Amino acid sequence: MTSRPIQIPNLSLVLLVGASSSGKSTFARRHFRPTEVVSSDACRALVADDEAAMDATTDAFDLLHHLVGLRLKRGHLTVIDATSVKPEDRRPLVALAKEHHCLVTAIVFDLPEPVLLERHRARPDRDFGPHVVRNQRSALQRGRRGLKREGYHRLYVLDDPAEIDAVTVERVPLWSDRRDVRGPFDLVGDVHGCYAELVALLERLGYAIGTTEAGEPTATAPGGRTAVFLGDLVDRGPRSPDVLRLVMNMVGSGAALCVPGNHDVKLAKKLRGRDVRLSHGLAETVAQLEGEPEAFRERVASFVEGLVSHLVLDGGKLVAAHAGLKEAYQGRGSARVREFCLYGETTGETDAYGLPVRYDWAAEYRGAARVVYGHTPVPEATWVNGTICIDTGCVFGGSLTALRYPEQELVSVPAERTWYEPVRPLVPPDPRAGSDLLDLDDVSGRRHVETRLGRTVTVGLEHAPRRRWR
């Protein structure tokens, strides 16, 4: 029989699902390291000195869940060897993986009943009757139709012993795991349709601007460098379609990588016919795209939908995400991780301008990786605890900034003009000219912050200068 490949993300939870004697333990020994497998039988033995002690099942699964949680927290692939034939058995395991922002792969062993009973009779270590095996298989059959709705990243169903023997397991990195890409990099902050400034910045960084065979703009990277765009390519600025063409062609040629911004994702939803508000500059982008061919709009939507939430680069030393990323989320995959990458984390409050108050995650960051991000414009890019926001508000009349890595050199070009008036001033005017100034050590060079309920939050004028008035 031709081998059947099963792909498993390097960091994930793998559920081996099937009745007793379906071959789960044999499969686990063949394809995974002993330390990667957490077995319900082994947990029974640990708590009761007997892996067949059914009266110890509750304690055994308490131990199993605890061990699985610890492994996932530390970022290790974990395989659960238990029957898990009922949806209520699988549900808490899927929830545990989601708690640690890990994907779940289910491998279901649904062998014919005669095969299971024949194997059961040949196992002297199983002192329960064949009715138990029948009941387990029946439970699996009843819930099999709903498996696709249980939240698995990948689901494999194996129903033939020869097929199981022919399986090959391939470990694959998460889409965000680009640790093998070492750089050097040029990370570019939020462009927001400022095409002329983007071209000027790339040229200053040494990129050669050219055109594709189709006559579209592209750029060639100098000296093996790679550009990394931090999202929000569109909205508010004058030439979003041209920015999209340039970035998409650079990504397509391998000269660049890109993560999505919240504006890009909203545009893709609009292009797919979703009901979204034409606010925060989206109306301008939609108008600019009206003259573009339908094929180009489809290409834009597919490009944005194919972008991953964040990138872990240079052996894990560098993380690129639109709105930043806490250490616990780096290199993991979940809806919560993607949401943080797009929007950051808010308190639920709004400031005097009606804009959301954000937790200042960077003030609390202690991770080993450098995190480079944008999303919230700042007058000046400044390092805070190994993180740096390089959105310097080009579309608002500021500048377009890139960080050269590993050199940690900032390169900027000024905006040609103020293309879009911000709701909140990028650099607010001094409210009391001539007054004494008070230096604040706790502003971290970028934000006015305070502590609420033990967490640092951004409040008031998010783009306040480094000093505030007495």
Salt bridges, closest charged atoms under 4 A:
GLU36 OE2 - ARG33 NH2 2.88
GLU36 OE2 - ARG171 NH1 2.71
ASP41 OD1 - ARG44 NH1 2.95
ASP41 OD2 - ARG126 NH2 2.80
GLU51 OE2 - ARG126 NH1 3.88
ASP110 OD1 - ARG137 NE 3.99
ASP110 OD2 - ARG144 NH1 2.44
GLU113 OE2 - ARG134 NE 3.36
ASP125 OD2 - ARG123 NH2 3.39
ASP125 OD2 - ARG126 NH1 3.07
GLU150 OE1 - ARG90 NE 2.80
GLU163 OE2 - ARG4 NH1 2.72
ASP165 OD1 - ARG30 NH1 3.73
ASP177 OD1 - ARG179 NE 3.08
ASP186 OD2 - ARG225 NE 3.04
ASP186 OD1 - ARG404 NH1 3.77
GLU216 OE2 - ARG245 NE 3.32
GLU216 OE1 - ARG299 NH1 2.99
ASP232 OD2 - HIS192 NE2 3.48
ASP232 OD2 - HIS322 NE2 3.17
ASP235 OD2 - HIS263 ND1 2.74
ASP242 OD2 - ARG239 NE 2.88
ASP242 OD1 - ARG245 NH1 3.91
GLU292 OE1 - ARG245 NH2 2.33
GLU294 OE1 - ARG297 NH2 2.71
GLU298 OE1 - ARG272 NH1 2.66
GLU305 OE2 - ARG272 NE 2.83
ASP314 OD1 - ARG182 NH1 3.64
GLU339 OE1 - ARG336 NH1 3.78
GLU345 OE1 - LYS326 NZ 3.65
GLU345 OE2 - ARG336 NH2 3.80
GLU345 OE1 - ARG455 NH2 3.11
GLU349 OE1 - ARG452 NH1 2.28
ASP351 OD2 - ARG424 NH1 2.11
ASP360 OD1 - ARG447 NH1 3.17
GLU380 OE2 - ARG466 NH2 3.00
GLU407 OE2 - ARG225 NH1 2.88
GLU407 OE2 - ARG404 NH2 3.89
GLU409 OE1 - ARG404 NE 3.31
GLU450 OE2 - ARG452 NE 2.75
GLU462 OE2 - ARG424 NH2 3.87
